[in-house]
Amino acid sequence: MDELQPGDRPLTSALRAVAAEDRSRGASAAVEARLLAEVRSIAHARRIRTGVGLLAAAAVWFIAMAVPAWRASNHEAAIHEATSVESNRATGIAETNTREVTTDFFPLTYSSVPAPGGQLVRMQVPRTALARFGVTSFVVAGDRSSTVLAEVVVGNDGLARAVRFVRVAGISEQQEQKQ
């Protein structure tokens, strides 16, 4: 089929002449400018969509990280408030006039064991427990009771993870805190 027939030569030469003439011609400057502008606007729109997509992904990631932390902090505050209210009711102390002073949490033996959850338990512990953690100055001078109030973080597996000590602030301490 690659062989040319005697009548095909004029047609082939005419097609070659048309192709050579077309090579020298191009789109007009106005058509070329419009095409380039359209291609640039398509590329710009694609960059905007990509940026919006990345911004949306970052927002979802931020929310996914912030909401559990926010819930955990609100849950701990609610537990602390609920245990304070229950303790005050049990001891007969009016809620509006009491303030509690707490130490930082002290890690216990099993604090390095992973625990997916837990709860805060308020209990009375022997006063000697304060000395074991080096917080003997935490008690009020006139208090002679044999026990002190402590909040213990207990994991879902039943192991105690941390402890902090709690006491009701004296009237002079409450007045200092208000000032």
C-alpha angles and dihedrals in degrees: 000000000000089000115102119228118223092255094050096069097078091047092049093048091048091051091049090052091051091049092050091049092049091052090061092049125073138169117298117262091252093052091046091050092050092049092049091048091051093049091049092050090051090051091047092051090049091052090050092050090049092049092049090049092052091047091051091049090051091050092050090049092049092050091046090055099039102046097060091046091048092048092049092051092048090047092052091048090049092049091048092048093046094049091047091052092047092048092049092050091049093050094040094240115147112246097222096056101045132087124180127219116207136185123227117272115274116211116238132210096281097041092111093056108099115247122182093206145349146162141247115250122192116209145152114258131183114276088238088072088073091061092051089061095039097245101121091134090062095082124083114253096237096048110106101169118130094228137053131202116257135177114216125196106222120190123224087258091062096251118133110236105177142357136205129184124235133197134170111251116244121243092258091051091049091052090049091051092052092053 
